[in-house]
Amino acid sequence: MMMQIKHFPVATASIMTLNAVIFAMGLLSGSQTQIIQNYGFIPNDLFYLSNANDDRNNNNNNPTDGDKQNPLSSSLPPLQSSEPSQSLSSLSSSLLESLTRLFTSMFIHANIAHIAFNLFALIYLGGYAERAIGVPRYVLVYLVSGIVAALFHGIIASYILHNGDVVLIGASGAISGVLGIAAAAGNSRAYYWLVIQIVFAVIGSVSALPIAFTAHVGGFIAGVLMTKVLVKLEQTKRRKSRYFLQP
């Protein structure tokens, strides 16, 4: 019994629970669409930050048909800000929102099939990866891989495919980083999966596939590289420790 508790994948179970709770809250409250809109990652909002900020300002300055308007406003000049700091503040706010969405988007899912597939993959891969490098490193690789996956997808979507206005959500980029841990630990079959993702990413660039395969590729690469760096650092630390402990 003690061995079972010791090897229980605490981090993996916690991540799965968090994803499930967020999805259940959106589903039961009927706010899933709003959650996706408010917390999903939109690449163009980050990589074309000034344009996205201008669009928001234009929307705020142009009242809709339902807004009350002053009948004398047509004779008055438009109000303009003379403070550059206000524009900088608005840009900073937009940047902070986009960076926050990089993080929150990896905990949001579109439907039951989406979250079920990702949680199944995490169950299959997470326990082994967590034991291989330890809980703190595992959580670090998971989160950083998810962020890198979104950035990698966003760069390609915004600058190459020009479809960066589509919202990105899902844990698959972070989970791809978990698979990268397995690859760095010596599971060569994981690299075949990477090749498949690259093939589908190319296909998806000329067709309407609703899956961000480029995020899978970015997350996997981040997972492999981070794991190798962390393992190397740990090996160096242990060598130094043995050296200084010698009588």
ChimeraX commands (.cxc) that place a marker at each C-alpha (Angstrom):
marker #1 position 0.00,0.00,0.00 radius 0.5
marker #1 position 2.85,2.39,0.81 radius 0.5
marker #1 position 4.48,1.69,-2.53 radius 0.5
marker #1 position 1.26,2.45,-4.36 radius 0.5
marker #1 position 0.87,5.78,-2.57 radius 0.5
marker #1 position 4.52,6.64,-3.17 radius 0.5
marker #1 position 4.24,6.11,-6.93 radius 0.5
marker #1 position 0.83,7.75,-7.31 radius 0.5
marker #1 position 1.20,10.48,-10.00 radius 0.5
marker #1 position 0.14,13.43,-7.86 radius 0.5
marker #1 position 1.01,16.14,-10.39 radius 0.5
marker #1 position -0.68,14.36,-13.29 radius 0.5
marker #1 position -3.82,13.73,-11.23 radius 0.5
marker #1 position -3.89,17.37,-10.12 radius 0.5
marker #1 position -3.55,18.68,-13.68 radius 0.5
marker #1 position -6.28,16.33,-14.89 radius 0.5
marker #1 position -8.58,17.41,-12.07 radius 0.5
marker #1 position -8.01,21.10,-12.80 radius 0.5
marker #1 position -8.83,20.62,-16.49 radius 0.5
marker #1 position -11.93,18.58,-15.68 radius 0.5
marker #1 position -13.22,21.08,-13.09 radius 0.5
marker #1 position -12.80,24.05,-15.45 radius 0.5
marker #1 position -14.59,22.21,-18.24 radius 0.5
marker #1 position -17.41,21.06,-15.92 radius 0.5
marker #1 position -17.92,24.60,-14.60 radius 0.5
marker #1 position -18.27,25.98,-18.12 radius 0.5
marker #1 position -20.52,23.16,-19.24 radius 0.5
marker #1 position -22.86,23.23,-16.23 radius 0.5
marker #1 position -23.09,27.03,-16.11 radius 0.5
marker #1 position -23.61,27.39,-19.86 radius 0.5
marker #1 position -20.63,29.76,-20.06 radius 0.5
marker #1 position -18.26,27.54,-22.03 radius 0.5
marker #1 position -18.34,29.75,-25.13 radius 0.5
marker #1 position -17.68,32.84,-23.02 radius 0.5
marker #1 position -14.78,31.13,-21.25 radius 0.5
marker #1 position -13.23,30.23,-24.61 radius 0.5
marker #1 position -13.62,33.80,-25.86 radius 0.5
marker #1 position -12.22,35.36,-22.69 radius 0.5
marker #1 position -9.35,32.98,-21.95 radius 0.5
marker #1 position -8.39,31.32,-25.23 radius 0.5
marker #1 position -5.19,32.46,-26.96 radius 0.5
marker #1 position -5.56,34.62,-30.08 radius 0.5
marker #1 position -2.17,34.83,-31.84 radius 0.5
marker #1 position -2.86,38.07,-33.72 radius 0.5
marker #1 position -3.65,39.86,-30.46 radius 0.5
marker #1 position -0.07,39.20,-29.36 radius 0.5
marker #1 position 1.92,39.38,-32.58 radius 0.5
marker #1 position -0.03,42.33,-34.02 radius 0.5
marker #1 position -0.51,43.97,-30.64 radius 0.5
marker #1 position -0.81,47.57,-31.84 radius 0.5
marker #1 position -3.40,46.65,-34.47 radius 0.5
marker #1 position -5.47,44.69,-31.97 radius 0.5
marker #1 position -5.28,47.61,-29.53 radius 0.5
marker #1 position -6.38,50.06,-32.22 radius 0.5
marker #1 position -9.36,47.85,-33.04 radius 0.5
marker #1 position -10.41,47.84,-29.39 radius 0.5
marker #1 position -10.07,51.62,-29.17 radius 0.5
marker #1 position -12.10,52.11,-32.34 radius 0.5
marker #1 position -14.82,49.87,-30.97 radius 0.5
marker #1 position -14.86,51.86,-27.74 radius 0.5
marker #1 position -14.91,55.24,-29.52 radius 0.5
marker #1 position -17.63,54.31,-32.01 radius 0.5
marker #1 position -20.96,53.86,-30.18 radius 0.5
marker #1 position -23.36,51.21,-31.38 radius 0.5
marker #1 position -26.91,51.92,-32.51 radius 0.5
marker #1 position -28.18,51.10,-29.04 radius 0.5
marker #1 position -25.94,53.65,-27.31 radius 0.5
marker #1 position -27.34,57.02,-26.31 radius 0.5
marker #1 position -25.77,59.89,-28.24 radius 0.5
marker #1 position -25.65,63.59,-27.47 radius 0.5
marker #1 position -27.60,65.46,-30.18 radius 0.5
marker #1 position -24.96,68.20,-30.05 radius 0.5
marker #1 position -22.06,65.80,-30.49 radius 0.5
marker #1 position -22.06,66.19,-34.29 radius 0.5
marker #1 position -21.02,69.81,-33.90 radius 0.5
marker #1 position -18.18,69.06,-31.51 radius 0.5
marker #1 position -14.68,67.91,-32.51 radius 0.5
marker #1 position -13.76,64.35,-31.58 radius 0.5
marker #1 position -12.02,63.97,-28.29 radius 0.5
marker #1 position -8.39,62.95,-28.58 radius 0.5
marker #1 position -5.96,62.01,-25.86 radius 0.5
marker #1 position -2.90,64.22,-25.54 radius 0.5
marker #1 position -1.23,61.78,-23.16 radius 0.5
marker #1 position 1.04,59.20,-24.81 radius 0.5
marker #1 position 1.09,57.37,-21.48 radius 0.5
marker #1 position -2.55,56.40,-22.00 radius 0.5
marker #1 position -1.66,54.64,-25.25 radius 0.5
marker #1 position 1.29,52.90,-23.59 radius 0.5
marker #1 position -0.92,51.87,-20.71 radius 0.5
marker #1 position -3.45,50.43,-23.13 radius 0.5
marker #1 position -0.73,48.52,-24.98 radius 0.5
marker #1 position 0.65,47.18,-21.71 radius 0.5
marker #1 position -2.82,46.02,-20.71 radius 0.5
marker #1 position -3.32,44.28,-24.06 radius 0.5
marker #1 position 0.09,42.62,-23.79 radius 0.5
marker #1 position -0.63,41.39,-20.28 radius 0.5
marker #1 position -3.97,39.98,-21.41 radius 0.5
marker #1 position -2.37,38.11,-24.33 radius 0.5
marker #1 position 0.38,36.70,-22.11 radius 0.5
marker #1 position -2.24,35.60,-19.58 radius 0.5
marker #1 position -4.19,33.86,-22.34 radius 0.5
marker #1 position -1.03,31.93,-23.27 radius 0.5
marker #1 position -1.30,30.30,-19.86 radius 0.5
marker #1 position -5.05,29.98,-19.42 radius 0.5
marker #1 position -5.70,28.57,-22.90 radius 0.5
marker #1 position -4.02,25.25,-22.01 radius 0.5
marker #1 position -6.71,24.54,-19.41 radius 0.5
marker #1 position -9.73,25.12,-21.68 radius 0.5
marker #1 position -11.43,22.59,-23.95 radius 0.5
marker #1 position -14.11,22.90,-26.59 radius 0.5
marker #1 position -16.23,19.82,-25.93 radius 0.5
marker #1 position -16.36,16.43,-24.20 radius 0.5
marker #1 position -14.48,14.62,-26.98 radius 0.5
marker #1 position -11.70,17.22,-26.86 radius 0.5
marker #1 position -11.09,16.98,-23.12 radius 0.5
marker #1 position -11.61,13.19,-23.03 radius 0.5
marker #1 position -8.92,12.58,-25.64 radius 0.5
marker #1 position -6.44,14.91,-23.91 radius 0.5
marker #1 position -7.05,13.45,-20.45 radius 0.5
marker #1 position -6.68,9.92,-21.79 radius 0.5
marker #1 position -3.32,10.88,-23.33 radius 0.5
marker #1 position -2.25,12.48,-20.05 radius 0.5
marker #1 position -3.22,9.36,-18.08 radius 0.5
marker #1 position -1.19,7.22,-20.47 radius 0.5
marker #1 position 1.92,9.41,-20.53 radius 0.5
marker #1 position 1.89,11.43,-17.33 radius 0.5
marker #1 position 2.70,8.81,-14.71 radius 0.5
marker #1 position 5.84,7.59,-16.47 radius 0.5
marker #1 position 7.08,11.11,-17.24 radius 0.5
marker #1 position 6.42,12.28,-13.69 radius 0.5
marker #1 position 8.41,9.42,-12.19 radius 0.5
marker #1 position 11.21,9.88,-14.72 radius 0.5
marker #1 position 12.12,13.47,-13.82 radius 0.5
marker #1 position 10.29,14.17,-10.55 radius 0.5
marker #1 position 7.24,16.26,-9.75 radius 0.5
marker #1 position 8.73,19.81,-9.79 radius 0.5
marker #1 position 10.51,19.32,-13.11 radius 0.5
marker #1 position 7.48,17.58,-14.58 radius 0.5
marker #1 position 5.16,20.47,-13.72 radius 0.5
marker #1 position 7.71,22.98,-15.07 radius 0.5
marker #1 position 8.08,21.10,-18.36 radius 0.5
marker #1 position 4.31,20.73,-18.68 radius 0.5
marker #1 position 3.58,24.44,-18.22 radius 0.5
marker #1 position 6.48,25.76,-20.29 radius 0.5
marker #1 position 5.74,23.29,-23.09 radius 0.5
marker #1 position 2.13,24.48,-23.17 radius 0.5
marker #1 position 3.23,28.11,-23.48 radius 0.5
marker #1 position 5.89,27.35,-26.10 radius 0.5
marker #1 position 3.36,25.26,-28.04 radius 0.5
marker #1 position 0.95,28.20,-28.21 radius 0.5
marker #1 position 3.74,30.59,-29.23 radius 0.5
marker #1 position 5.05,28.22,-31.90 radius 0.5
marker #1 position 1.56,27.76,-33.31 radius 0.5
marker #1 position 0.88,31.49,-33.08 radius 0.5
marker #1 position 4.01,32.50,-34.99 radius 0.5
marker #1 position 3.15,30.16,-37.85 radius 0.5
marker #1 position -0.53,31.09,-37.80 radius 0.5
marker #1 position 0.07,34.86,-37.75 radius 0.5
marker #1 position 3.10,35.24,-40.00 radius 0.5
marker #1 position 2.92,32.29,-42.40 radius 0.5
marker #1 position -0.64,31.00,-42.65 radius 0.5
marker #1 position -2.28,34.36,-41.83 radius 0.5
marker #1 position -5.05,32.80,-39.77 radius 0.5
marker #1 position -3.92,34.04,-36.39 radius 0.5
marker #1 position -7.36,35.39,-35.51 radius 0.5
marker #1 position -8.57,31.86,-34.66 radius 0.5
marker #1 position -8.73,31.08,-30.94 radius 0.5
marker #1 position -6.37,28.37,-29.68 radius 0.5
marker #1 position -7.41,26.23,-26.70 radius 0.5
marker #1 position -6.55,22.83,-25.25 radius 0.5
marker #1 position -3.92,20.95,-23.25 radius 0.5
marker #1 position -2.50,19.00,-26.18 radius 0.5
marker #1 position 0.53,21.27,-26.58 radius 0.5
marker #1 position 1.50,20.76,-22.94 radius 0.5
marker #1 position 0.79,17.03,-23.20 radius 0.5
marker #1 position 3.06,16.91,-26.25 radius 0.5
marker #1 position 5.76,18.26,-23.94 radius 0.5
marker #1 position 5.09,15.31,-21.62 radius 0.5
marker #1 position 5.67,13.00,-24.58 radius 0.5
marker #1 position 8.87,14.93,-25.16 radius 0.5
marker #1 position 9.97,13.88,-21.67 radius 0.5
marker #1 position 9.55,10.25,-22.72 radius 0.5
marker #1 position 11.54,10.90,-25.89 radius 0.5
marker #1 position 14.37,12.54,-23.96 radius 0.5
marker #1 position 14.34,9.58,-21.55 radius 0.5
marker #1 position 15.09,7.21,-24.43 radius 0.5
marker #1 position 11.73,6.28,-25.96 radius 0.5
marker #1 position 12.65,6.58,-29.64 radius 0.5
marker #1 position 9.11,5.71,-30.77 radius 0.5
marker #1 position 7.99,9.16,-29.61 radius 0.5
marker #1 position 9.91,10.68,-32.51 radius 0.5
marker #1 position 7.72,8.77,-34.98 radius 0.5
marker #1 position 4.76,10.56,-33.42 radius 0.5
marker #1 position 6.55,13.87,-34.02 radius 0.5
marker #1 position 6.97,13.04,-37.70 radius 0.5
marker #1 position 3.25,12.28,-37.97 radius 0.5
marker #1 position 2.41,15.62,-36.36 radius 0.5
marker #1 position 4.64,17.47,-38.81 radius 0.5
marker #1 position 2.97,15.70,-41.74 radius 0.5
marker #1 position -0.49,16.63,-40.48 radius 0.5
marker #1 position 0.66,20.19,-39.79 radius 0.5
marker #1 position 1.64,20.51,-43.46 radius 0.5
marker #1 position -1.68,19.02,-44.53 radius 0.5
marker #1 position -3.52,21.33,-42.16 radius 0.5
marker #1 position -1.83,24.36,-43.70 radius 0.5
marker #1 position -3.66,23.75,-46.99 radius 0.5
marker #1 position -6.91,22.33,-45.61 radius 0.5
marker #1 position -9.41,23.07,-42.88 radius 0.5
marker #1 position -8.27,20.68,-40.16 radius 0.5
marker #1 position -9.57,21.96,-36.77 radius 0.5
marker #1 position -6.53,20.68,-34.86 radius 0.5
marker #1 position -3.43,22.78,-34.11 radius 0.5
marker #1 position -0.78,20.24,-35.09 radius 0.5
marker #1 position 1.88,22.96,-35.04 radius 0.5
marker #1 position 1.21,23.38,-31.32 radius 0.5
marker #1 position 1.87,19.66,-30.86 radius 0.5
marker #1 position 5.19,20.04,-32.65 radius 0.5
marker #1 position 6.23,23.08,-30.62 radius 0.5
marker #1 position 5.24,21.46,-27.33 radius 0.5
marker #1 position 7.10,18.25,-28.11 radius 0.5
marker #1 position 10.30,20.06,-29.05 radius 0.5
marker #1 position 10.09,22.18,-25.89 radius 0.5
marker #1 position 9.58,19.06,-23.77 radius 0.5
marker #1 position 12.57,17.27,-25.26 radius 0.5
marker #1 position 14.93,20.22,-24.95 radius 0.5
marker #1 position 13.84,21.20,-21.44 radius 0.5
marker #1 position 14.13,17.65,-20.17 radius 0.5
marker #1 position 17.63,17.26,-21.56 radius 0.5
marker #1 position 18.70,20.57,-20.03 radius 0.5
marker #1 position 17.19,19.71,-16.64 radius 0.5
marker #1 position 18.78,16.24,-16.63 radius 0.5
marker #1 position 22.14,17.74,-17.58 radius 0.5
marker #1 position 21.89,20.28,-14.78 radius 0.5
marker #1 position 21.01,17.56,-12.29 radius 0.5
marker #1 position 23.95,15.40,-13.41 radius 0.5
marker #1 position 26.33,18.35,-13.08 radius 0.5
marker #1 position 24.97,19.12,-9.62 radius 0.5
marker #1 position 25.48,15.53,-8.48 radius 0.5
marker #1 position 29.03,15.41,-9.84 radius 0.5
marker #1 position 29.92,18.60,-7.98 radius 0.5
marker #1 position 28.29,17.24,-4.83 radius 0.5
marker #1 position 30.35,14.04,-4.98 radius 0.5
marker #1 position 33.50,16.06,-5.62 radius 0.5
marker #1 position 33.08,18.30,-2.58 radius 0.5
marker #1 position 32.07,15.41,-0.31 radius 0.5
marker #1 position 35.23,13.45,-0.94 radius 0.5
marker #1 position 37.44,13.08,2.22 radius 0.5
marker link #1:1,2 radius 0.2
marker link #1:2,3 radius 0.2
marker link #1:3,4 radius 0.2
marker link #1:4,5 radius 0.2
marker link #1:5,6 radius 0.2
marker link #1:6,7 radius 0.2
marker link #1:7,8 radius 0.2
marker link #1:8,9 radius 0.2
marker link #1:9,10 radius 0.2
marker link #1:10,11 radius 0.2
marker link #1:11,12 radius 0.2
marker link #1:12,13 radius 0.2
marker link #1:13,14 radius 0.2
marker link #1:14,15 radius 0.2
marker link #1:15,16 radius 0.2
marker link #1:16,17 radius 0.2
marker link #1:17,18 radius 0.2
marker link #1:18,19 radius 0.2
marker link #1:19,20 radius 0.2
marker link #1:20,21 radius 0.2
marker link #1:21,22 radius 0.2
marker link #1:22,23 radius 0.2
marker link #1:23,24 radius 0.2
marker link #1:24,25 radius 0.2
marker link #1:25,26 radius 0.2
marker link #1:26,27 radius 0.2
marker link #1:27,28 radius 0.2
marker link #1:28,29 radius 0.2
marker link #1:29,30 radius 0.2
marker link #1:30,31 radius 0.2
marker link #1:31,32 radius 0.2
marker link #1:32,33 radius 0.2
marker link #1:33,34 radius 0.2
marker link #1:34,35 radius 0.2
marker link #1:35,36 radius 0.2
marker link #1:36,37 radius 0.2
marker link #1:37,38 radius 0.2
marker link #1:38,39 radius 0.2
marker link #1:39,40 radius 0.2
marker link #1:40,41 radius 0.2
marker link #1:41,42 radius 0.2
marker link #1:42,43 radius 0.2
marker link #1:43,44 radius 0.2
marker link #1:44,45 radius 0.2
marker link #1:45,46 radius 0.2
marker link #1:46,47 radius 0.2
marker link #1:47,48 radius 0.2
marker link #1:48,49 radius 0.2
marker link #1:49,50 radius 0.2
marker link #1:50,51 radius 0.2
marker link #1:51,52 radius 0.2
marker link #1:52,53 radius 0.2
marker link #1:53,54 radius 0.2
marker link #1:54,55 radius 0.2
marker link #1:55,56 radius 0.2
marker link #1:56,57 radius 0.2
marker link #1:57,58 radius 0.2
marker link #1:58,59 radius 0.2
marker link #1:59,60 radius 0.2
marker link #1:60,61 radius 0.2
marker link #1:61,62 radius 0.2
marker link #1:62,63 radius 0.2
marker link #1:63,64 radius 0.2
marker link #1:64,65 radius 0.2
marker link #1:65,66 radius 0.2
marker link #1:66,67 radius 0.2
marker link #1:67,68 radius 0.2
marker link #1:68,69 radius 0.2
marker link #1:69,70 radius 0.2
marker link #1:70,71 radius 0.2
marker link #1:71,72 radius 0.2
marker link #1:72,73 radius 0.2
marker link #1:73,74 radius 0.2
marker link #1:74,75 radius 0.2
marker link #1:75,76 radius 0.2
marker link #1:76,77 radius 0.2
marker link #1:77,78 radius 0.2
marker link #1:78,79 radius 0.2
marker link #1:79,80 radius 0.2
marker link #1:80,81 radius 0.2
marker link #1:81,82 radius 0.2
marker link #1:82,83 radius 0.2
marker link #1:83,84 radius 0.2
marker link #1:84,85 radius 0.2
marker link #1:85,86 radius 0.2
marker link #1:86,87 radius 0.2
marker link #1:87,88 radius 0.2
marker link #1:88,89 radius 0.2
marker link #1:89,90 radius 0.2
marker link #1:90,91 radius 0.2
marker link #1:91,92 radius 0.2
marker link #1:92,93 radius 0.2
marker link #1:93,94 radius 0.2
marker link #1:94,95 radius 0.2
marker link #1:95,96 radius 0.2
marker link #1:96,97 radius 0.2
marker link #1:97,98 radius 0.2
marker link #1:98,99 radius 0.2
marker link #1:99,100 radius 0.2
marker link #1:100,101 radius 0.2
marker link #1:101,102 radius 0.2
marker link #1:102,103 radius 0.2
marker link #1:103,104 radius 0.2
marker link #1:104,105 radius 0.2
marker link #1:105,106 radius 0.2
marker link #1:106,107 radius 0.2
marker link #1:107,108 radius 0.2
marker link #1:108,109 radius 0.2
marker link #1:109,110 radius 0.2
marker link #1:110,111 radius 0.2
marker link #1:111,112 radius 0.2
marker link #1:112,113 radius 0.2
marker link #1:113,114 radius 0.2
marker link #1:114,115 radius 0.2
marker link #1:115,116 radius 0.2
marker link #1:116,117 radius 0.2
marker link #1:117,118 radius 0.2
marker link #1:118,119 radius 0.2
marker link #1:119,120 radius 0.2
marker link #1:120,121 radius 0.2
marker link #1:121,122 radius 0.2
marker link #1:122,123 radius 0.2
marker link #1:123,124 radius 0.2
marker link #1:124,125 radius 0.2
marker link #1:125,126 radius 0.2
marker link #1:126,127 radius 0.2
marker link #1:127,128 radius 0.2
marker link #1:128,129 radius 0.2
marker link #1:129,130 radius 0.2
marker link #1:130,131 radius 0.2
marker link #1:131,132 radius 0.2
marker link #1:132,133 radius 0.2
marker link #1:133,134 radius 0.2
marker link #1:134,135 radius 0.2
marker link #1:135,136 radius 0.2
marker link #1:136,137 radius 0.2
marker link #1:137,138 radius 0.2
marker link #1:138,139 radius 0.2
marker link #1:139,140 radius 0.2
marker link #1:140,141 radius 0.2
marker link #1:141,142 radius 0.2
marker link #1:142,143 radius 0.2
marker link #1:143,144 radius 0.2
marker link #1:144,145 radius 0.2
marker link #1:145,146 radius 0.2
marker link #1:146,147 radius 0.2
marker link #1:147,148 radius 0.2
marker link #1:148,149 radius 0.2
marker link #1:149,150 radius 0.2
marker link #1:150,151 radius 0.2
marker link #1:151,152 radius 0.2
marker link #1:152,153 radius 0.2
marker link #1:153,154 radius 0.2
marker link #1:154,155 radius 0.2
marker link #1:155,156 radius 0.2
marker link #1:156,157 radius 0.2
marker link #1:157,158 radius 0.2
marker link #1:158,159 radius 0.2
marker link #1:159,160 radius 0.2
marker link #1:160,161 radius 0.2
marker link #1:161,162 radius 0.2
marker link #1:162,163 radius 0.2
marker link #1:163,164 radius 0.2
marker link #1:164,165 radius 0.2
marker link #1:165,166 radius 0.2
marker link #1:166,167 radius 0.2
marker link #1:167,168 radius 0.2
marker link #1:168,169 radius 0.2
marker link #1:169,170 radius 0.2
marker link #1:170,171 radius 0.2
marker link #1:171,172 radius 0.2
marker link #1:172,173 radius 0.2
marker link #1:173,174 radius 0.2
marker link #1:174,175 radius 0.2
marker link #1:175,176 radius 0.2
marker link #1:176,177 radius 0.2
marker link #1:177,178 radius 0.2
marker link #1:178,179 radius 0.2
marker link #1:179,180 radius 0.2
marker link #1:180,181 radius 0.2
marker link #1:181,182 radius 0.2
marker link #1:182,183 radius 0.2
marker link #1:183,184 radius 0.2
marker link #1:184,185 radius 0.2
marker link #1:185,186 radius 0.2
marker link #1:186,187 radius 0.2
marker link #1:187,188 radius 0.2
marker link #1:188,189 radius 0.2
marker link #1:189,190 radius 0.2
marker link #1:190,191 radius 0.2
marker link #1:191,192 radius 0.2
marker link #1:192,193 radius 0.2
marker link #1:193,194 radius 0.2
marker link #1:194,195 radius 0.2
marker link #1:195,196 radius 0.2
marker link #1:196,197 radius 0.2
marker link #1:197,198 radius 0.2
marker link #1:198,199 radius 0.2
marker link #1:199,200 radius 0.2
marker link #1:200,201 radius 0.2
marker link #1:201,202 radius 0.2
marker link #1:202,203 radius 0.2
marker link #1:203,204 radius 0.2
marker link #1:204,205 radius 0.2
marker link #1:205,206 radius 0.2
marker link #1:206,207 radius 0.2
marker link #1:207,208 radius 0.2
marker link #1:208,209 radius 0.2
marker link #1:209,210 radius 0.2
marker link #1:210,211 radius 0.2
marker link #1:211,212 radius 0.2
marker link #1:212,213 radius 0.2
marker link #1:213,214 radius 0.2
marker link #1:214,215 radius 0.2
marker link #1:215,216 radius 0.2
marker link #1:216,217 radius 0.2
marker link #1:217,218 radius 0.2
marker link #1:218,219 radius 0.2
marker link #1:219,220 radius 0.2
marker link #1:220,221 radius 0.2
marker link #1:221,222 radius 0.2
marker link #1:222,223 radius 0.2
marker link #1:223,224 radius 0.2
marker link #1:224,225 radius 0.2
marker link #1:225,226 radius 0.2
marker link #1:226,227 radius 0.2
marker link #1:227,228 radius 0.2
marker link #1:228,229 radius 0.2
marker link #1:229,230 radius 0.2
marker link #1:230,231 radius 0.2
marker link #1:231,232 radius 0.2
marker link #1:232,233 radius 0.2
marker link #1:233,234 radius 0.2
marker link #1:234,235 radius 0.2
marker link #1:235,236 radius 0.2
marker link #1:236,237 radius 0.2
marker link #1:237,238 radius 0.2
marker link #1:238,239 radius 0.2
marker link #1:239,240 radius 0.2
marker link #1:240,241 radius 0.2
marker link #1:241,242 radius 0.2
marker link #1:242,243 radius 0.2
marker link #1:243,244 radius 0.2
marker link #1:244,245 radius 0.2
marker link #1:245,246 radius 0.2
marker link #1:246,247 radius 0.2
view
